[in-house]
Amino acid sequence: MGERPVSKVIRVADPVFQRLQALAEPLVDTPSDVIERLLSFYDQFKTTDTAPATADRPARQAINAAETSISRGATDMDIDVSQRAPRQRGVTIELNGQRFDAESLTDLYGQVLKYICDQGYIDQIKHGLPIRTSSKRYIIACSPVHPNGKKFVIPIGYNGYFMEAHKDYKNGLNHLSTILKLCGLSLKYIE
């Protein structure tokens, strides 16, 4: 049998512990699991975030702000889909003057991901990937796996990038709008 790693005991202030609890999956994660995830996240971005002033630092700050906005349910564009019939399919948007007609949200995500990759807009966010919608889910990443280790339910992949399309129209369009804004694009919902 292999040797077990030596455990150390640390003490944290109550506010820090409460923050760790907020990031944990109840009845699954230990405090060590949460700290390990945070350290892995830090390692992923430390070259960007600790550098004095790089071109990527403002992009990372914008992505952090967008993630916070998305996770709180606030977005730059609150798309009103209340006029849609409950089972209505299809969506039409305009993106910097170009119209996209899609049969479903999944189809739209595929078209938009291809567009931002082919046109080079992905360069605005690629160093900040993955981008979260919550502590458990990503909206766009370089691998179709969420931060909790679960695979994307409806992964849309193109050119080494993946978007999670498993969401309702309202959240799907609002999340897409936020990502596009980070890319320097504006989304106009038509129907």
N, C-alpha and C positions, 0 to 999 in steps of 0.2 A: 504494500500500500504506500501511496505517496504521502509526503509530509504535508500537513496542513499549514497554511501561512500563519505566522504569528499575528495575533490581534492586539491592537493597542486601544486604550480607552482615551477618548478626548471629551472635554467638556465644552459645550457651546452655550451662549446666552440664549434665553428664551426666545427673543425675536428671531435669532438665526435658526433655531430649531423649528419655529413656526414656518419660516420660509422653506426649510427643507421639507417639512410635512406637506406644504402646498405643492411641491414638485413630485411627491411620491404617489405611486399607485397604491391605494389602500389594500392592506392584507397581502401585498406582493413584495413591495420594495422595503428594504431595510435602510436605515440612514446611510450605511456604507454604500448601498447601490446608488442612492441619489448623489452622494458626494463623488462617486466614481464617474457617473454620467456628467456631472458638472466639470470635473477635471478633464474628461475626454473632450467636452465641448470647448473648454478653455484651450487645450492643446491644439485643437483644430484651427483656432483663430488667433492664437497668441502672437504669431509673427505680424499679423495685421494690426491687432489691437494695441500691442505694446510699442509699435514703431512710433517715433515722434510725430511724423506727419507724412503719410503716404497718400497716393491717389486712392487707395482702397479704403482708407479709414473713414472718410465721409460716406462712402457707399455702405460700409458695415453699420455705421450709425443710423443711416436711413433705413436699412433693413431691420435693425433692432427696433426702431420706432414703428415700422410697419407691422412687425410681428406682435408687438404689444397692442397696437390698435386692433389687429385682427382677433387676437385672443380675447380682447375685451368686448368684441362684437361691434366695434366702431370701425367704419371704413370711410374712405374719402368720398365714396359714391354710394349712396343708399339707393339701390335700384328697386323701384316699385314694380313687383311682379304680381300685384294683387288682381290685376285685370285679366291675368292668364286663367284659362279654364284649368281646373285641378289636374287633368290628365293631358293637357296640351303639350305637344312635343314641338321641338324646333325653337330656334332662337336666331335673331339677327342683330348684329352689332356693327358699329363702324369704328375702325381703328386708324387714326390719322388719315382719314379720308377714304380708306379702303373698306369695302363692305364684306362682311363674312356672314354667309347664310349656312346655318348648321342644323342638322336633323335632331341633335340632342346636345346636352352640355358636354358629353364625352367627345362628340364630334367637334364641337367648338374648341375644346381644350387642345385637341389634336391639331386643328388648323392653326390656332394661335401659337402653340409651341413651335410648330414648323416655321411659321412666319418670323417669330422673334429669333430663332436660330439662324435661318437663312439670311435674314437681313442684318444680323450682327448685334441686335439689341440685347441678346443674352449676355453679351460682354459686360453690360452695366451691372449685372447681379451675380455672375458666375463665381466670383471670388467670395461671395457671401452665402453661397448655398451650403446646406439646405435652408429653406425658409419655412418657419413654423406657422401653423394656424392655432396651435395649442401645445401644451407640454407633451401631448401624445401623438400629434399628427403634423406632417409636413404638407405643404401645398406644392412645392417644387424641390427636387433634390437630384443628385447624381446617381442615386440608387433608389429603387422603389421599395424602400423599407422605412417605416416610421421610427421616431426616436425610442419608442417602447419595444422595438424589435419586430413588430408585426408588419407583414407585407402590405403594400398598397392594395386596396380592394379593387379599384379600377385604375390601374396604372396606364398612363398615356406616355409613351416614350418616343423620343426622337433625338438622334445625334448625341446620345449619351446623357440626356436629361429626361427626367420623369416628373409628371404632374399627377396628383391624386384627384380623380374626377368623381369620386364617390361623395356627392353632396347634392343638396337641393339647388334649384335654379338661383334663388336669391343669394344664398351664401356663395355658391359657385361663381356667380357673376361679380359679387362684391370682392371676393378674394382675388379673382382674376384682374379686376380693376386696380386693386392695390399693387399687385405684381407688375402690371403694365406701367403704372405710374413710376415704379422704381426703375423700369427700363427706359423711362423718358417718353412713354406713349400715353395717349388718352383714349379711353374707351367710351363710346356713346352707345347706350342701349336703345335699339330701335323697336324690337318686339320679340 
